[in-house]
Amino acid sequence: MNFEALRQRVQRAELVVAVRVEKTRSSWFTLSSVWRAGWTPLRIITVGLAGGFLAGKLEPTGLGAKVQGARWLQMIGSVSNLVASTQAAFASMQASEAADTAEQAADKVDDAADQAPRQAAPAPAAPRLGPERRVDPASPSQPQPAEAATDLSER
């Protein structure tokens, strides 16, 4: 295979990956919204009661107890930590992709600015202010609120 064929093959593979990522995001969003909508208060109470009943029934009385209340709490804590770390990893992945997208957009803007013909536009006339205050060309025409408050307090 020559280089051009390999490059086209890679571009096609990247396009397939992008489409599948978008489908996965859509499916994930649908699953999470349906999951949240499915947990009504009645269902939460029912699951809690059933879990408590099973924990009470499975906990044998005696010295050879295999399932104890502390073990159940430890297991629930481990599962909740797993879910939290998965959500954090997913949020990190989304933030990374958003940063990449913003970087690509900035690159496109820079490229467009470099390619645009540069025309010299006449500079707008600077507003005339009283003798007590002159505008520095490097500073913005309107002071920011914090600057304005500082400026007034110094007079």
Phi and psi in degrees as a GROMACS rama.xvg file:
@    title "Ramachandran Plot"
@    xaxis  label "Phi"
@    yaxis  label "Psi"
@TYPE xy
-88.5288  173.27  ASN-2
-63.0617  -41.6471  PHE-3
-63.7339  -40.2311  GLU-4
-65.4173  -40.6554  ALA-5
-64.2462  -40.965  LEU-6
-63.6334  -42.066  ARG-7
-65.4913  -37.7582  GLN-8
-64.3175  -41.4592  ARG-9
-65.6528  -41.5337  VAL-10
-62.4316  -41.4848  GLN-11
-62.757  -42.1884  ARG-12
-64.5394  -39.8046  ALA-13
-64.074  -38.7968  GLU-14
-64.8354  -41.9382  LEU-15
-62.0189  -43.0278  VAL-16
-63.2913  -42.4393  VAL-17
-62.1138  -41.8705  ALA-18
-65.2997  -42.2311  VAL-19
-68.8795  -34.7024  ARG-20
-63.3975  -43.116  VAL-21
-64.5769  -40.3364  GLU-22
-64.5496  -40.4298  LYS-23
-64.0481  -42.9048  THR-24
-60.495  -43.9783  ARG-25
-62.3729  -44.4568  SER-26
-64.9485  -40.3332  SER-27
-63.7191  -42.7567  TRP-28
-62.8395  -43.8755  PHE-29
-63.0291  -45.2627  THR-30
-61.4766  -45.3237  LEU-31
-66.7041  -38.6517  SER-32
-69.4004  -39.4124  SER-33
-67.8869  -38.8393  VAL-34
-61.798  -46.6446  TRP-35
-65.9745  -39.8054  ARG-36
-68.4708  -28.8988  ALA-37
-73.1239  -22.3038  GLY-38
-87.2357  81.4621  TRP-39
-82.9146  160.911  THR-40
-56.1503  -38.9031  PRO-41
-63.2975  -41.9808  LEU-42
-67.0154  -39.183  ARG-43
-62.2503  -44.1259  ILE-44
-65.679  -41.1845  ILE-45
-62.7169  -44.9336  THR-46
-65.3052  -39.9059  VAL-47
-62.7078  -44.4876  GLY-48
-64.9719  -43.181  LEU-49
-63.9397  -42.2015  ALA-50
-64.0461  -42.0814  GLY-51
-64.0513  -40.5592  GLY-52
-62.5998  -46.2817  PHE-53
-64.3703  -40.3059  LEU-54
-63.4401  -38.7085  ALA-55
-69.3266  -38.3259  GLY-56
-73.202  -36.5746  LYS-57
-79.6533  -16.6242  LEU-58
-81.6735  103.903  GLU-59
-75.7977  152.026  PRO-60
-95.9755  125.044  THR-61
145.075  -177.598  GLY-62
-78.0782  -24.1087  LEU-63
-92.3578  36.7903  GLY-64
-68.2862  124.217  ALA-65
-94.6665  -34.0496  LYS-66
-118.249  113.11  VAL-67
-116.211  165.589  GLN-68
-59.7428  -38.4215  GLY-69
-64.7161  -36.9246  ALA-70
-65.1097  -40.2254  ARG-71
-61.9328  -44.103  TRP-72
-64.3316  -38.5605  LEU-73
-65.1209  -41.708  GLN-74
-65.5636  -43.8537  MET-75
-63.1305  -41.4711  ILE-76
-62.1847  -40.8825  GLY-77
-65.1523  -42.9326  SER-78
-65.327  -41.5292  VAL-79
-66.7755  -35.7392  SER-80
-64.9774  -39.3016  ASN-81
-61.9136  -45.3235  LEU-82
-63.8235  -43.2746  VAL-83
-63.4225  -42.0264  ALA-84
-68.3702  -35.0426  SER-85
-65.0425  -43.531  THR-86
-64.215  -38.7095  GLN-87
-65.8677  -40.6627  ALA-88
-64.8314  -40.4383  ALA-89
-64.9286  -42.7143  PHE-90
-64.6665  -38.4923  ALA-91
-64.2946  -40.2187  SER-92
-64.2488  -42.5721  MET-93
-64.3905  -40.9485  GLN-94
-64.8508  -39.6287  ALA-95
-63.6834  -43.0054  SER-96
-65.9337  -37.6944  GLU-97
-65.2039  -39.4565  ALA-98
-64.584  -41.3506  ALA-99
-63.0243  -42.329  ASP-100
-63.5867  -42.689  THR-101
-64.3062  -38.966  ALA-102
-65.6958  -40.7868  GLU-103
-65.0323  -40.6043  GLN-104
-64.4506  -40.3132  ALA-105
-64.5195  -39.5342  ALA-106
-62.9922  -41.2382  ASP-107
-64.4756  -40.8405  LYS-108
-64.108  -42.4175  VAL-109
-62.6461  -42.8509  ASP-110
-63.2493  -42.7599  ASP-111
-65.069  -38.2662  ALA-112
-67.6554  -36.6002  ALA-113
-68.9361  -33.8351  ASP-114
-84.9201  -20.235  GLN-115
-69.7997  140.199  ALA-116
-67.174  137.985  PRO-117
-93.603  119.794  ARG-118
-116.474  137.726  GLN-119
-80.81  114.597  ALA-120
-94.9247  144.757  ALA-121
-65.4757  139.828  PRO-122
-71.9084  136.89  ALA-123
-69.0977  148.606  PRO-124
-68.8076  137.25  ALA-125
-74.3749  139.234  ALA-126
-66.9506  142.249  PRO-127
-87.1816  128.059  ARG-128
-114.603  167.99  LEU-129
-66.3031  170.941  GLY-130
-67.0442  -19.267  PRO-131
-75.4212  -17.5131  GLU-132
-148.348  126.256  ARG-133
-112.986  147.122  ARG-134
-91.3924  127.238  VAL-135
-76.2579  131.843  ASP-136
-59.5131  -26.6622  PRO-137
-78.8841  -19.5382  ALA-138
-88.4155  155.639  SER-139
-67.2492  156.81  PRO-140
-69.3739  -32.0334  SER-141
-111.031  129.097  GLN-142
-72.3495  149.158  PRO-143
-70.368  158.51  GLN-144
-54.6844  -41.373  PRO-145
-67.3211  -39.0371  ALA-146
-66.289  -41.1755  GLU-147
-63.5201  -40.7848  ALA-148
-66.577  -39.9929  ALA-149
-66.6844  -41.5024  THR-150
-62.5485  -41.8159  ASP-151
-69.381  -35.3582  LEU-152
-74.3682  -21.9777  SER-153
-82.1503  -18.0219  GLU-154
